[in-house]
Amino acid sequence: MYIPTANRKLICQALFKDGVLVAKKDYNAPRHPEINVPNLQVIKAMQSLTSRGFVKTQFSWQYYYYIITDEGLVYLREYLNLPQDVVPSTFKKVVRAPAPSRFGDRPEREDRGGFRRDNEGYRRRNFDENRKEGASEGFRPEFRGGFGRGRPQQQQQQE
């Protein structure tokens, strides 16, 4: 497909600026949303760069996602007459400010020396050595067959 040189340069500049390009799979769209070029020309120009190995294509949910490769970076620098120090914005390292402390400006707590000692008796009741914990001595649970796993009750009684 014939793509005017001015449009091809606009497409390549947009690709080089971000390092990525997105195009909706709509061959009849009059213009690409980000570039003032017909959408079909964008898709076909990227298809040409993909076949030469300069761009990697990913298609998902009716959108083409184009990512520039290292070979494509060299090619576009030559094509657009750019110096070596110019790189796409996705290749630049972002310098982030150091993360703020988790607790803001709150002062550090004094060391308490391990476990808390002030609430030792929190869950303790009046402990009596004669009193046993658990079920009473007369508690005899009764398990009837037929519920859950195992054989039905009728077969267990016959054997």
matplotlib code that plots the C-alpha trace (Angstrom):
import matplotlib.pyplot as plt

x = [0.0, 1.3, 1.8, 2.9, 6.3, 5.0, 2.5, 5.2, 7.4, 4.6, 3.9, 7.6, 8.0, 5.0, 6.5, 9.9, 8.6, 7.0, 8.5, 5.0, 2.0, -1.6, -4.1, -7.7, -8.5, -10.8, -9.6, -12.4, -11.5, -10.8, -8.0, -5.8, -6.8, -3.2, -1.7, -3.3, -3.0, -5.6, -5.8, -5.3, -2.0, -0.8, -1.7, 0.0, 3.1, 3.4, 2.8, 5.7, 8.0, 6.9, 7.8, 11.3, 11.7, 11.7, 8.5, 6.8, 3.0, 0.5, -3.2, -5.8, -9.4, -9.5, -6.4, -2.9, -0.1, 3.2, 6.5, 9.7, 12.7, 16.4, 16.9, 13.9, 15.4, 18.6, 16.5, 14.3, 17.3, 18.7, 15.4, 14.5, 18.1, 18.3, 21.4, 22.4, 21.6, 17.9, 15.8, 12.1, 10.3, 9.7, 13.5, 14.2, 14.8, 12.4, 14.0, 11.6, 11.7, 12.5, 9.4, 8.1, 8.3, 5.4, 4.3, 4.8, 6.2, 5.2, 8.1, 9.5, 8.1, 10.3, 11.4, 9.2, 11.5, 9.6, 6.0, 3.7, 3.8, 1.1, -1.8, -0.6, -3.9, -6.1, -7.5, -7.0, -9.9, -9.7, -7.6, -8.6, -6.4, -9.4, -11.5, -10.9, -11.3, -13.3, -16.4, -17.9, -17.3, -20.8, -20.6, -21.0, -21.5, -23.7, -22.7, -25.5, -24.6, -26.0, -24.7, -21.6, -19.2, -19.1, -21.6, -25.3, -26.7, -28.6, -25.4, -23.5, -26.2, -26.4, -22.7]
y = [0.0, 3.4, 5.7, 9.3, 10.0, 12.8, 10.3, 7.6, 10.1, 11.1, 7.4, 6.7, 9.8, 8.8, 5.3, 6.6, 9.2, 6.6, 3.3, 1.9, 2.5, 1.4, 1.2, 0.0, -2.7, -0.4, -0.2, 2.3, 4.9, 8.2, 9.1, 7.6, 9.1, 10.2, 10.9, 12.9, 10.0, 7.5, 4.5, 2.0, 3.7, 3.3, -0.4, -1.0, 0.9, -1.0, -4.3, -3.4, -2.7, -5.9, -8.0, -6.5, -7.3, -3.6, -3.9, -6.6, -6.9, -8.0, -8.2, -8.2, -7.1, -5.6, -3.5, -3.8, -3.1, -2.3, -2.3, -1.2, -3.6, -2.8, -3.2, -0.9, 1.7, 1.7, 1.8, 4.7, 6.7, 6.5, 7.1, 10.1, 11.4, 11.5, 11.4, 8.4, 9.9, 10.3, 7.4, 6.7, 7.6, 4.0, 3.4, 6.2, 5.3, 7.1, 8.6, 8.2, 10.0, 7.8, 6.2, 8.0, 6.1, 3.8, 5.7, 9.2, 11.6, 9.5, 9.0, 5.5, 3.5, 2.7, -0.9, -3.0, -6.0, -8.7, -9.6, -7.3, -7.7, -5.3, -7.5, -11.0, -11.9, -10.8, -14.1, -16.0, -16.7, -17.6, -20.7, -23.5, -26.6, -28.9, -27.8, -29.7, -28.1, -29.6, -31.8, -33.2, -36.8, -37.9, -36.6, -39.5, -38.4, -40.6, -41.2, -42.6, -44.1, -43.1, -39.5, -38.4, -41.0, -44.7, -47.4, -46.9, -47.8, -50.9, -52.6, -51.8, -53.5, -56.7, -57.5]
z = [0.0, -0.9, 2.2, 1.6, 3.0, 5.3, 6.8, 7.2, 9.0, 11.4, 12.2, 12.8, 14.9, 17.1, 17.4, 18.3, 20.8, 23.1, 21.9, 21.6, 19.4, 19.7, 16.8, 16.8, 14.3, 12.3, 8.7, 7.8, 10.6, 9.0, 11.4, 14.1, 17.5, 18.3, 14.9, 12.1, 9.7, 8.4, 10.7, 7.8, 6.9, 10.5, 10.6, 7.2, 8.1, 11.3, 9.5, 7.2, 10.2, 11.8, 8.8, 8.8, 12.5, 13.7, 15.7, 17.8, 17.4, 20.0, 19.2, 21.9, 22.1, 18.6, 19.2, 17.8, 20.2, 18.6, 20.6, 19.1, 19.1, 19.4, 15.7, 15.1, 17.4, 15.2, 12.0, 13.2, 14.4, 10.8, 9.1, 11.3, 11.4, 15.2, 17.4, 19.5, 22.8, 22.0, 23.2, 23.5, 26.7, 27.6, 27.6, 30.0, 33.7, 36.0, 39.1, 41.9, 45.2, 48.2, 49.7, 52.8, 56.1, 56.8, 59.9, 58.8, 61.4, 64.3, 66.8, 67.4, 70.3, 73.2, 73.4, 75.6, 75.8, 74.0, 74.9, 76.6, 80.4, 81.4, 80.4, 81.4, 83.1, 80.3, 79.3, 82.5, 84.7, 88.3, 88.0, 90.4, 90.4, 91.4, 88.5, 85.3, 81.9, 79.1, 79.1, 82.2, 83.2, 82.3, 78.7, 76.3, 72.7, 70.6, 67.0, 64.8, 61.4, 58.1, 58.1, 56.3, 54.9, 55.5, 55.2, 55.8, 59.2, 58.0, 56.8, 60.0, 62.2, 60.1, 60.5]

ax = plt.figure().add_subplot(projection="3d")
ax.plot(x, y, z, "-o")
ax.set_aspect("equal")
plt.show()
